Structure formats: structure tokens, C-alpha cells
């Protein structure tokens, strides 16, 4: 099977000034590495999904994300993550993030983490199932490889345990 190149415009929704500033940190040469793309091997209605958001959602019983340190160190972002169970609602969660308006998520978790919508899709047979766990992290990770070890690696391990086959990422 021949690899088909995919073009993604990561700046599409950024304001022009922010786009220009972010681009100052990106080398001029084109990326020459391989970006893995894994197509689904079975239909959606047989696939197990997980949800992942960078909106800083946590259960009220969990510690909030550390915004105080970021206020002091503007290029630091909390490297931890939180597990959100599939049945969580806005009554179960809090949202802590300095870079987004959290009001709407606190009113309806589905704005950012569509747990109810995915449960409906599961009941309708549109997807196989939603995994028991969804995941949230603080989406401000500036040149931070520690984040990969402290959050992404354990999240991916938990997804393997729950037999997740596809992920819906809702970036904040």
C-alpha cells in the first residue's frame, strides 16, 4: 500500500499575530521525518474509543492543575494528567486552565469532553464503545519532553490496558 501524504495546517485557527509569534520558534526547513499514520483496521461501530483533552479538567476529588507555578514561570505547564471516568458530568469536575475560558466546560462537560455524546453513539451503534477512562492534561507544554514521560506514557499504557483502538483529542 502506498503512503499518501497528509497536509495539516496547524495554524489555521490562530490569530495572525499569534501565528507569526509561534512560527518564530519553528525552523525554516521542512520536516523530513516520517509521521506515523495508522488507519482504522475495523469499522467505527466495532472500535473502542478514548477521549483526551488538554483543557485541564479534573474530578473535584482530584488535585487541581498547578496554575500558580505557571503564573510565576510563564513557560511552565503542569505536566500531570487526570483520569476522568466515562460517566462523569459537569457536577463531578472542575476546570483549571489559564489560557481558556473554563466557564462553558463547567456548565456542560460535553463542550470539551463529549462523554455523553460518545455514550449516545455507543447506544446507537455508531461506535463500538467508549473506554472506561478518558484523560485530561494541562495543555500548555512549552518545549517539554518531561511531559511525554510523566503524562503521555502512562496515559498510553492505560489505553492499552483498556484496549483503546482510536482516540478523539479535543484540544483547548
Helices and strands as residue ranges (DSSP letters): H 16-23, G 44-46, E 48-53, E 57-59, H 67-72, E 81-85, E 93-95, H 103-107, G 109-111, H 115-124, E 129-130, E 133-137, H 146-147, I 148-152, H 153-161, E 166-170
